Amino acid sequence: MQSNKKNIVILGSTGSIGTNAVKIALEQNELFNVVGLVARNSIESLAKQARELNCKTVITTDSNKYDELKSFAPDNCEVLKGAQAVRELVLCEDVDLVLCAIIGTGGLLPVIDALQAGKTVALASKEVMVMAGELVIAAAREGGGQLIPVDSEHSAIFQCLEGNKDSELNRIILTSSGGAFRDSTQAEIATASYEDALAHPTWDMGAKVTVDSASMMNKALEVVEAGYLFDLPPEKIDVLIHREAIIHSMVEFVDACVLAQMSEPDMCFPIQYAMLYPKRIANSMKALNLAECGTLSFSKPDRKKFPALDFAYEALRQGGTMPAVMNAANEVAVERFRKGEIAFPQIWAIIDRVMKLHNTETQKDIATVLKADAWARKTALNKELTSNIEHRTSNVERRTSNVE
């Protein structure tokens, strides 16, 4: 008798998204068969997940962790290491769904491989689309694969567009909680610590994503991702601050009607939607009670205090390698901030400077994108780049955006 279970692979299983995906797979074990798990660190947690899920393959992308994983993994589980093993895993014939939740750029090649092989990819790693959105979409089109977004905002847009014609779409509106510094002054932001940036008012996310939320670079990355996912120019993508994080994004149609997707701020909702698509089933998550929510507020983001959105619109306009450069510069800047090398506003300053130094090329192949990514990382690490940048947001040179 053929099983009705969906065979899935989870890339980045020990991170925030991956942990929730594992939780859903365990709760809905009659629907899912997790055949592969991939992580870099958190080896004991990775082995524990493999044991709970009776997973047949587990991979660490850090070859130095292989022996440790081998010692903790279940006896009946194949233990592998390295990026090539991950690429081979997603191409296994029995894999139906690849959930990519790898932070950073490590998910790019496995995602493209899976889409070219006609697999369904539930994508939580926004960096994949930001780096190489044109190539990813081309891989899906050529190979017959399908992309299901996992980010709460893009999942909301995806759900609102179900059953509607592309020609009827006027614009999309991405909502943002505003991050840890939404009520801070520029002076307070200038002296903010790494711990301050991690104090997100609503969402429980990984450290890097939380810092990105504080700088609004997370929303900047989402703007670029949305442009590629939904084939939209920058002028059709807006952003609103929505503190309550109840409406996860909206779609406005040509008749001026707006559809919004709403739920409690719990990432399990978009993760389960992507894992089960196109089905919906009952779950144990908290249902939304609008009477308890009270007022829902909206406001425009302060583009002077948070210049990240300007970078996103410019990167999307230029296309090619510029989004990859923006993303790489941000990753390096965030790490430098974590280490205490730079102040928080210098994250924006570094991104701005690196983008201005870059000569954009077309996304002709992966090698071109990776070359631009490597150049941006090397440039962003240059100490001379920040030697004359003062620790004040007002000193960041910003592009003037025509998008309101």
C-alpha positions in Angstrom: 0.0 0.0 0.0 1.4 3.4 -1.0 2.0 5.8 1.8 0.2 9.2 1.7 3.0 10.8 3.7 5.0 13.6 2.2 8.7 12.9 2.2 10.6 16.0 3.3 14.1 17.3 3.8 14.8 20.1 6.3 17.8 22.3 5.6 18.8 24.3 8.7 16.8 22.0 11.1 18.2 23.3 14.4 17.5 27.0 13.7 14.3 28.8 14.6 12.4 27.9 11.5 13.8 24.4 11.3 12.9 23.7 14.9 9.3 24.7 14.3 9.2 22.6 11.1 10.4 19.6 13.1 7.8 20.3 15.8 5.1 20.3 13.1 6.4 17.1 11.5 6.2 15.4 14.9 2.7 16.7 15.6 1.5 15.7 12.2 3.5 12.5 11.8 0.7 10.8 9.9 1.3 13.3 7.1 5.1 13.7 7.0 8.1 11.5 6.7 11.3 13.5 7.4 14.0 11.7 5.3 16.8 14.1 5.8 18.0 16.8 8.3 20.8 19.3 7.7 22.5 21.7 10.1 25.9 23.2 10.7 26.2 23.3 14.4 24.0 22.3 17.4 25.1 18.7 16.8 23.4 17.2 19.8 20.1 18.9 18.8 20.5 17.6 15.3 21.1 14.1 16.5 18.1 14.3 18.8 15.9 15.4 16.0 17.0 12.5 13.9 16.2 10.1 16.7 12.7 11.6 17.3 11.8 11.6 13.6 13.5 8.3 12.8 15.3 10.1 10.0 17.4 8.1 7.6 20.0 10.7 6.7 21.6 13.5 8.7 24.2 16.0 7.5 26.5 18.6 9.0 27.8 21.2 6.6 30.8 21.7 8.9 33.2 18.8 8.1 34.9 19.4 11.5 31.7 18.4 13.2 31.3 15.1 11.4 32.9 12.8 14.1 30.9 14.5 16.8 27.7 14.0 14.8 28.7 10.4 14.2 29.0 9.8 17.9 25.5 11.2 18.7 23.4 10.1 15.7 21.2 7.0 15.9 22.8 3.8 14.7 20.3 3.4 11.8 20.9 6.9 10.5 23.4 7.6 7.7 25.8 10.5 8.7 27.2 12.7 6.0 29.1 16.0 5.8 29.7 18.9 3.4 27.8 21.0 0.9 27.9 18.3 -1.8 26.2 15.8 0.4 23.4 18.4 0.9 23.0 18.8 -2.9 22.8 15.1 -3.4 20.3 14.7 -0.6 17.7 17.1 -2.1 18.0 15.3 -5.5 17.0 11.9 -4.0 14.1 10.4 -5.9 11.9 9.9 -2.9 12.1 13.6 -1.7 8.9 15.5 -2.3 9.6 18.7 -0.4 12.7 20.6 0.5 12.3 23.1 3.3 15.2 25.5 3.2 15.8 27.4 6.4 19.5 27.9 6.2 20.6 31.3 7.4 22.7 33.2 4.8 23.7 32.0 1.4 24.3 28.3 2.0 20.9 27.3 0.7 21.3 28.7 -2.8 22.7 25.8 -4.7 20.5 23.1 -3.0 17.4 25.2 -3.8 18.3 25.6 -7.4 19.2 21.9 -7.7 15.8 20.9 -6.2 13.8 23.3 -8.4 15.6 22.1 -11.5 14.7 18.5 -10.5 11.0 19.4 -10.3 10.9 19.4 -6.5 8.7 21.6 -4.3 10.8 24.0 -2.2 9.4 25.7 0.9 11.7 28.7 1.1 12.5 30.5 4.4 16.0 31.6 3.5 15.3 35.0 1.9 19.0 35.4 1.1 18.5 32.8 -1.7 16.1 35.0 -3.6 17.9 38.2 -2.8 21.2 36.8 -4.1 20.0 35.1 -7.2 16.2 35.6 -7.6 16.4 35.6 -11.4 18.3 32.3 -11.5 16.0 30.7 -8.9 12.9 31.6 -10.8 14.5 30.4 -14.1 15.4 27.1 -12.4 11.8 26.6 -11.2 10.4 27.4 -14.7 12.8 25.2 -16.5 12.7 22.2 -14.2 9.0 22.4 -13.2 9.7 22.9 -9.5 7.5 25.0 -7.3 8.4 27.7 -4.8 6.3 28.1 -1.6 7.4 31.1 0.5 7.7 30.5 4.3 8.4 34.1 5.4 5.2 35.2 7.1 4.9 38.3 4.8 5.5 36.4 1.6 3.3 33.6 2.7 0.5 36.1 3.4 0.9 37.6 -0.1 1.0 34.1 -1.7 -2.2 33.2 0.2 -4.0 36.4 -0.8 -3.1 35.9 -4.4 -4.5 32.3 -4.6 -7.2 32.2 -7.2 -6.7 35.8 -8.4 -5.3 36.8 -11.7 -1.9 38.6 -11.9 -3.4 41.2 -14.2 -5.8 42.3 -11.4 -3.0 43.0 -8.9 -2.2 46.7 -8.2 0.4 46.5 -5.4 1.4 44.5 -2.4 1.9 45.9 1.1 4.5 44.2 3.3 3.9 44.8 7.0 6.7 45.2 9.6 6.7 45.2 13.3 9.4 47.9 13.3 12.0 45.9 15.2 13.7 46.7 18.5 14.4 50.3 17.7 11.1 51.4 16.2 10.6 53.9 19.1 14.2 54.8 19.6 15.8 58.1 18.7 18.7 58.4 16.4 20.9 59.2 19.4 19.8 56.0 21.1 20.3 53.9 18.0 23.8 55.3 17.7 24.9 53.9 21.0 22.8 50.7 20.9 24.4 47.4 21.9 24.1 44.0 20.3 21.9 42.9 23.2 19.6 46.0 22.6 19.2 45.0 18.9 18.2 41.5 20.0 15.3 42.7 22.1 12.5 42.2 19.5 9.1 43.4 20.7 7.1 40.7 19.0 8.8 37.8 17.2 11.1 35.1 18.6 13.7 34.7 15.8 17.3 33.8 15.3 20.0 36.4 16.3 20.9 37.5 12.8 17.3 37.9 11.6 16.5 39.9 14.8 19.4 42.3 14.2 18.2 42.7 10.6 14.7 43.5 12.0 16.2 46.2 14.2 17.9 47.8 11.2 14.9 47.1 8.9 17.4 45.3 6.6 15.1 42.2 7.1 12.3 44.2 5.5 14.7 45.4 2.8 15.6 41.8 2.0 11.9 41.0 1.9 11.2 43.8 -0.6 13.8 42.3 -3.0 12.5 38.8 -2.4 8.9 39.9 -3.1 10.0 41.5 -6.3 11.4 38.2 -7.6 8.8 35.9 -6.1 5.8 37.8 -7.5 7.5 39.4 -10.5 6.8 43.0 -9.3 8.7 46.2 -9.9 9.7 48.3 -6.9 6.9 50.8 -7.3 4.3 48.0 -6.7 5.8 47.0 -3.3 5.0 49.1 -0.3 5.9 48.7 3.4 3.9 49.7 6.5 4.7 49.5 10.2 2.2 47.3 11.9 3.1 47.0 15.6 0.6 44.3 16.5 1.9 41.8 13.9 -1.6 40.4 13.3 -1.9 41.3 9.6 1.1 39.7 8.0 0.8 41.5 4.6 -1.8 42.7 2.2 -2.7 42.7 -1.5 -4.4 45.6 -3.2 -6.2 44.9 -6.5 -7.0 47.2 -9.4 -10.5 47.8 -8.1 -9.0 49.3 -4.9 -10.1 46.3 -2.8 -7.5 45.0 -0.3 -7.1 41.4 1.0 -5.2 40.8 4.2 -3.9 37.5 5.7 -4.2 37.5 9.5 -3.2 35.2 12.4 -1.4 35.2 15.7 2.3 36.1 15.4 3.5 32.5 15.3 5.8 31.3 12.5 4.3 27.8 12.8 1.4 29.1 10.7 3.3 29.9 7.5 5.6 26.9 8.0 2.7 24.5 8.2 1.0 26.2 5.3 4.1 25.7 3.1 4.7 22.1 4.3 1.1 21.1 3.6 0.3 23.2 0.5 -2.2 23.0 -1.1 -4.0 21.5 1.9 -5.1 23.1 5.2 -5.7 21.1 8.3 -6.7 21.8 11.9 -3.8 22.3 14.3 -3.0 23.1 18.0 -2.0 26.7 17.3 -3.8 29.6 19.0 -6.8 30.9 16.9 -7.0 34.7 16.3 -9.5 36.5 18.5 -10.1 39.9 17.0 -12.0 41.1 20.0 -8.9 40.6 22.2 -6.6 42.2 19.6 -8.3 45.6 20.0 -6.9 48.4 17.7 -4.7 47.5 14.8 -2.3 50.4 13.9 -0.4 51.3 10.7 2.2 53.9 9.9 4.8 54.6 7.2 8.4 53.6 8.1 10.8 56.4 9.0 13.1 56.3 6.0 15.4 58.9 7.4 16.0 56.9 10.6 16.0 53.5 8.8 17.6 53.9 5.4 17.6 50.2 4.7 14.5 50.3 2.5 16.2 52.8 0.1 18.9 50.2 -0.4 16.3 47.6 -1.3 14.4 49.6 -3.8 17.7 50.6 -5.5 19.0 47.0 -5.5 15.7 45.8 -7.1 15.8 48.6 -9.7 19.3 47.7 -10.7 18.8 43.9 -10.4 21.6 41.7 -11.6 24.3 41.3 -8.9 23.4 44.4 -6.9 20.9 42.6 -4.5 23.6 39.9 -3.8 26.1 42.7 -3.0 23.6 44.4 -0.7 22.9 41.1 1.1 26.6 40.2 1.5 27.6 43.6 2.8 24.8 43.4 5.4 25.9 40.0 6.6 29.5 41.2 7.1 28.3 44.4 8.7 26.0 42.6 11.2 28.9 40.2 12.2 31.2 43.2 12.7 28.5 44.8 14.9 28.2 41.6 16.9 31.9 41.6 17.5 31.8 45.2 18.7 34.0 46.4 15.8 31.4 49.0 14.6 28.4 50.9 16.0 24.9 50.0 14.9 24.4 52.8 12.3 27.6 51.7 10.6 25.7 48.7 9.3 23.8 51.0 7.0 26.9 53.0 6.2 28.8 49.9 5.1 26.0 48.6 2.9 25.6 52.0 1.3 29.3 52.4 0.6 29.7 48.9 -0.8 26.7 49.2 -3.1 28.0 52.5 -4.4 31.4 50.9 -5.2 29.8 48.0 -7.1 29.5 47.8 -10.9 26.4 45.8 -11.5 26.5 42.7 -13.7 23.7 40.6 -15.0 22.8 37.3 -13.3 24.1 35.2 -16.1 25.1 32.3 -13.9 25.8 31.2 -10.3 29.5 31.9 -10.7 28.8 35.6 -11.5 26.6 35.9 -8.4 29.1 34.2 -6.1 31.9 36.4 -7.4 29.9 39.5 -6.6 29.0 38.1 -3.2 32.7 37.4 -2.4 33.8 40.9 -3.6 31.1 42.5 -1.4 32.2 40.5 1.7 35.9 41.4 1.1 35.0 45.1 0.6 32.8 45.3 3.7 35.6 43.8 5.8 37.9 46.6 4.8 38.7 48.6 7.9 39.4 51.7 5.8 35.9 51.6 4.5 34.6 52.6 8.0 37.5 54.6 9.3 35.9 57.9 8.3 32.3 57.0 9.0 31.0 58.5 12.2 28.6 56.6 14.4 25.6 58.6 13.5 22.7 57.6 11.2 22.5 61.2 9.9 25.9 60.8 8.3 24.9 57.8 6.2 24.8 58.8 2.6 21.5 57.8 1.3 19.9 57.4 -2.1 16.7 59.3 -2.7 13.9 56.9 -3.4 10.8 57.7 -5.5 8.9 54.9 -3.8 6.6 56.1 -1.0 
